[in-house]
Amino acid sequence: MKSEEIKQSLKLFIVLSRAYKTLHECTNQFFQANELNPTEFAVLELLYHKGRQPLQKIGNKILLASGSITYVIDKLEKRGFIQRVSCPSDRRVTFAEITTEGEAFMDQLFPQHEKQLHEMMNALNSEEKEQVIILLKKLGLSIKDLSY
């Protein structure tokens, strides 16, 4: 491997990491201002857009360890944003479902979140955004194929 290519890979990693850190910090501030943490928002967003979900599947869908899901669900349930619903055909399965109150909260919050993300990404035009999406997907998929 050429030394310049290695340096370029390191630089790409640093640039990606810094961009992610900045995006993450901005969105976290938004969530905190709305008395949520990122995981709570992710669960609410999943239920808001995809509807009722088995508790056992939520962790994988939002990339969170299953042990943490119970804690997050408990917190959201106490706030009245979600409820647990037993599966009528399988007693082992419990669903999380967004409540009317949770939906009203997300009806107000999600458009603000979308607007904030759009403003943060506005340094890129539509074609550049599409290029970045394609390139990052390519990078992510290629990394999955490597074994370390």
N, C-alpha and C positions, 0 to 999 in steps of 0.2 A: 504494500500500500504506500502511496505517495504521502509524504509528510503534509503537503498542502491539503490533500483530501481529508486527512485525519483532522487537521485544524478546522477545516470547513464543517465537518461533522460536529465537532465540539462547539463551534460557534452556533450552529443551527440548534443544538440542544439548549444552549444558554438563552438564545433568543426565544425559542418556544417556551422555555421555563419561565422567563421573565414576563412574557405576554400572558401566559396562563395565570401567574401570580397576580398580575395587575387586574385581570378580569375577575379572578376569584375574590380578591379583596373588595372590589367595587360591588359585586353581587352580594357578598357577605354583609357589607354595610347596609345594603338595601333590605336584606332579610332581617337583620338585627333591628333596624328602624321599624320593622313591622312585627317585632317580637317573635321571630322564627329563627331557627338555625337552618343551614343549607339542607340537612337531611329531612327536617320536617317539611320544608318547602318541596323537596323532591317527592316525598310521599303524597302530599296534597296535590301536587301537579300531576302525578301519575293517576290518582283517583279522579281528579277533575277532568282529565282528558280521555282516560281509558275506562273509567267506571270501576265498579266493584272488582276487587282483586283478592285472591287467596293470600292470607298472611305469609304463607310459606314461599310465595313467588315474588313478593315485593322486594326483598333484599337483592335478588339477582337483577331485577329490572332497574333498580337505582344504584347498583353496584355497592351494596352495603352488607356487612356480615349479618347473618340472620339473628344473632343474639341481640344486636342493637335495635332491631325492628320492634320488638316488644316494647322497649322503653319509649321509642318514638311514637308508636301507636298509642300507648298509654297517655302520653303528654297531649297528643292531638285530640284524643277522646275526652280528656278532662276539660279541654277548651271548647268542646262541643262541635269540633270541625269534622270528626269522623265517628263512625260507630262500627262495632263488630257485629257481624251477622252470621249465624250458624248456617251451614249448608244443610238443607233439608234431606238430601240423599246420602250424605256421608258425614257422620258425626266427627270424624277426625279433621274436617276442613272448616276453617273459619275465614270469612271474608272481611276485608276492610272496605267500608263504603263511605263516601263523602256525604255529609249531612247538608240540609238546606242552608244552615248557617255557614258551613265550610264552603259551599258553592258561592254564596253571596260574598264571602271574604275573598275567594279567588276571582270572582267576577270583577272585583275592584282591583285586586293586587296584580293579577296576571298581565293585564294590558300595560300597567306601569313597568313591570319586569321586561316585557317585550320591547317597550320604548327605550328603556335603559340599555338593553343589549344592542338594539339597533344603533343608538347613538354611539356606543363604544366601538361598534364595527364600521362606523361611517367613514373611517379613514380610507376604507377600500371601496371601490366602485363595484357594481354587480359582477362584472367579468372577473375582477380580482378575487372577489369572495368565492365565486364558483371555482376558480383555479385553486385557491387555498383548500377548499373542501375536497376537491379531487386529489390533490397532492397529499393532504393529511390522511385521507382514507387509504391511499396507496401505501403510505409509510406505516400506518397502523397495521394493515393487513400483512405487509411484508415482515414486520417484527413478529407477528403471531407465528409465522412459519419457521422462525429461527429457534434453535434449542440451545438453552444455556444451562 
